[in-house]
Amino acid sequence: MNQNGVAQPAHTVHTIYIVEDDPQIRAQLCLLLEKYGYCCLAPDSFENVAQSVLKAAPHLVLLDINLPLYDGYHVCREIRAQSDVPIIIVTSRDSELDELMSMNLGADDFITKPYHTQILLARIASLLKRAWHTEARPLLEHKGLTLDLAGGSAFFAGRSVELSKNELRILRLLMEHPGVVVSRDDIMNDLWQSEEFIDDNTLTVNVNRLRRKLESIGVTDFLHTRRGQGYLV
């Protein structure tokens, strides 16, 4: 259920609307958030920001204060007059007055630039959980690759790929033990969990498919084979 009592599907892919006039910061934010499984909207037009946000109906808004035409305070006020969508002010202004004004206008949180990316992500996840009553999506991250266990997808540099059940379990097991060789027997027991004989080639086929899928989103030299031992990342 969201804050208005509307039921939400399990494991919703949350949409974040970024209102930021600096093209470089806007692009960096998109890459970061998409890497962690969010869908981003980041227009470069600022003529009717509030109406654009309301029309897009995102799950959360990241709003800068210093904007062309109308500042973030004006935009925040207009959005809040018609919607309870969570708003995080992200700005280079760091005075207590700016924070107080933001909160008085209806913003839910206030973060100053430069910010620590993990802190920003934690604030976003916490606010989404509180506003939409959804559990944080379980994620694993290693060498820039993010594995969304709930969604069954892998993300890298703004690109994503869906994984089969076996591919997901193989990658999960390896990413839970980074830098450690996981034996083929351990992987096969985790996948099939039975005493029945499983053709050893079946695992090889699954690993090769996984490796090709990772390469399709630009992840190379990630999954390594140790002959006679197993695999590691």
Disulfide bonds with the S-S distance in Angstrom:
none
